[in-house]
Amino acid sequence: MTAGSLTIVNAAVFDGVSAELTEGPIHVSGGTIVEIGGGARSAGEVIDARGGTVVPGLIDAHFHAYGTELDLLTLESSPLSYVALAAAGRLAAALGRGFTTVRDVAGGDPGLAKAIARGLIAAPRYLFTGPALSQTGGHGDPRPGDQNLCSCGSHMAEIVDGVDALRRAVRDRFRRGAHAIKIMASGGVVSPTDPIRVPQYSPEEIRAVTDEAGRRGSYVAAHAYSPEAIAHAVENGVRTIEHGNLLDAPAATLMAGHGAFLVPTLAAYDAMDRRGAELGLAPVSQAKNREVLDAGRRAIELARAAGVRIGFGSDLMGVLEDEQLTGLRLQVEVEGPLATLRSATSVNADIIGRPDLGRVEVGATADLLLLAGDPFTDPSILWAGPERRTVIQNGTVSQ
């Protein structure tokens, strides 16, 4: 067998964009797709898809490698060595589900990225923001209001207040290899002291972050639920709105006008609603989760109607990570399989600025997912078990 050469035969092909499937075979060499269609080749490994469908490797644009606990205070007080080892398992599991790229928005660091790049752990292609930036008392502040505690870990979020301090923090993240910057722009479900609708950070603070990111050729992602928080973020230069569950029509129109993306994370709310109480999710967090649960589906509909481009994310913490594929099912229920697959492939690739990913076309990176059937006639294949999928990353079958 010729190293780095792979051909997939007897497969239909979803290219990441088109509504119509095309015919293979797909020829891969050196980790790149070199031909689609044409005759079979004798050199290299041949995979017989037996009538299955090849789609681009999935991209999770809201992943938390370091999200090892539902309780933020427990997470942030855990040793980083433990968190990183647990993250390795979370990343390997995501790859096994067919996610060949993840964007870690709140966590990650150069050490984890270096271990992945050197092949020390099996993992998706890994893009990290470093700890999200949170104001005092904001979504990333894990301290209960009635206790004097130090939030010293900064594994997933760092408390940074003020324009100058934020500029330094952003510059240091890019020094360390961050793909983008994450800020907390509204309250959140698992944080204890912040109302979910209230915008966070001042306009001057957000503009300082987006200005620094823009000059580095990067962008800012913002955790934001309410229309007022979404507008506050977008008007000050934020490019992607994470969650956005309480979006309304005017805020959706504003997002479209600014070219901002929505990254919904339906899996997290559904999983916390079903499993949060048994896992010890605080009552205040359960109440906040119920507030945003049903609204998340409506937010996608409003965004689509306004012309906002919609990605896909999971946002799963702790043991809820096994619900990652459930997120595809929930988004299919709102938008159907075509729009959902576009969201988890080509749209997410555009979000992260990687046109070589999220598409099955000549010249693209050979990150592929082979499904044992047609996801457009039987969408359940998308969230079926590992026996119904073969994961190919950079032209190599993942073990």
Buried (B, 14 or more C-beta within 10 A) or exposed (E): EEEBBBBBBBBBBBBBBBEEBBEBBBBBBEBBBBBBEEEEBEEBBBBEBEEBBBBBBBBBBBBBBBBBBBBBBBBBBBEBEEBBEBBBBBBBBBBBBBBBBBBBBBBBBBEBBEBBEEEEBBBBBBBBBBBBBBBEBBBBBBBEEEEEEEBEBBBBBBBBBEBEBBBEBBEEBBEBBBBBBBBBBBBBBBBBBBEBBBBBBBEEBBBBBBBBBBEBEBBBBBBBBBBBBBBBBBEBBBBBBBBBBBBBEEBBBBBBEBEBBBBBBBBBBBBBBEBBEEBEBBEBBBEBBBBBBEBBBBBBEBBBEBEBBBBBBBBBBBEBBEBBBBBBBBBBEBBEBBBBBBBBBBBBBBBBEBBBBBBBBEEBBBBBBBBBBBBBEBBEBBBBEEEBBBBBBBBBEBE
